């Protein structure tokens, strides 16, 4: 899942790339991506956000959950986080 670092809001339409594959996040910031087994870098870009790169390991024969990946809003004056 891809979320805004400051607000924890899901980021829809982010591009996620890893292991030679690419996909786009859904309305909930979720994504599925088939990648080769081993260590890899997950790169994420989205309009209005700074890009992010994260390390991950893909295990053979398993569905791996990379958890929540966050991007920082590129706006110099972002809204305050929820209380």
C-alpha positions as CSV (number, residue, x, y, z in Angstrom):
1,X,0.0,0.0,0.0
2,X,1.2,3.5,-0.8
3,X,0.3,6.4,1.5
4,X,1.0,10.0,2.1
5,X,3.7,10.2,4.8
6,X,2.1,13.2,6.6
7,X,-1.7,12.4,6.3
8,X,-1.6,8.6,5.9
9,X,-4.1,9.0,3.1
10,X,-3.8,6.4,0.3
11,X,-2.2,7.6,-2.9
12,X,-4.2,6.4,-5.9
13,X,-2.5,6.3,-9.3
14,X,1.1,6.0,-8.1
15,X,3.4,4.1,-10.4
16,X,5.2,1.2,-8.7
17,X,8.2,-0.4,-10.4
18,X,10.3,-3.4,-9.2
19,X,12.2,-6.2,-10.8
20,X,11.4,-5.1,-14.4
21,X,7.7,-4.9,-13.7
22,X,5.4,-1.9,-13.3
23,X,1.9,-1.2,-12.1
24,X,-0.4,1.5,-10.7
25,X,-2.0,1.8,-7.3
26,X,-5.7,1.5,-7.0
27,X,-8.1,4.0,-5.2
28,X,-6.9,2.5,-1.8
29,X,-3.2,2.9,-2.6
30,X,-2.9,-0.9,-3.0
31,X,-1.0,-2.7,-5.7
32,X,0.0,-6.2,-6.9
33,X,3.2,-6.8,-8.8
34,X,4.9,-10.0,-10.0
35,X,8.6,-9.8,-9.5
36,X,11.6,-12.2,-9.7
37,X,12.8,-14.0,-6.5
38,X,15.5,-12.2,-4.5
39,X,16.5,-8.7,-3.3
40,X,15.0,-5.8,-5.2
41,X,14.3,-2.1,-5.1
42,X,10.7,-0.9,-5.2
43,X,10.5,2.6,-6.8
44,X,7.4,4.7,-6.5
45,X,6.4,7.9,-8.3
46,X,3.2,9.9,-8.1
47,X,2.2,13.4,-9.2
48,X,2.6,16.0,-6.4
49,X,4.9,13.7,-4.4
50,X,8.7,13.2,-4.1
51,X,9.7,9.8,-5.5
52,X,10.6,7.0,-3.2
53,X,12.8,3.9,-3.3
54,X,12.5,1.0,-0.9
55,X,14.4,-2.3,-0.5
56,X,12.4,-5.6,-0.5
57,X,13.0,-9.3,-0.7
58,X,10.8,-11.6,-2.8
59,X,10.6,-15.2,-1.6
60,X,10.0,-18.1,-4.0
61,X,6.5,-19.4,-4.3
62,X,5.0,-16.9,-1.9
63,X,3.0,-13.7,-2.0
64,X,5.0,-11.1,-0.1
65,X,3.4,-8.1,1.6
66,X,5.8,-5.1,1.6
67,X,3.5,-3.2,4.1
68,X,2.9,0.5,3.9
69,X,5.2,2.5,1.7
70,X,5.1,6.3,2.2
71,X,5.8,9.2,-0.1
72,X,6.4,12.8,1.0
73,X,4.2,15.5,-0.5
74,X,6.2,17.7,-2.8
75,X,4.1,20.8,-1.6
76,X,6.2,23.1,0.5
77,X,3.2,23.9,2.6
78,X,1.3,20.6,3.1
79,X,-1.8,20.2,5.3
80,X,-1.3,19.3,9.0
81,X,-1.6,15.6,9.8
82,X,-4.9,14.4,11.3
83,X,-5.2,14.6,15.0
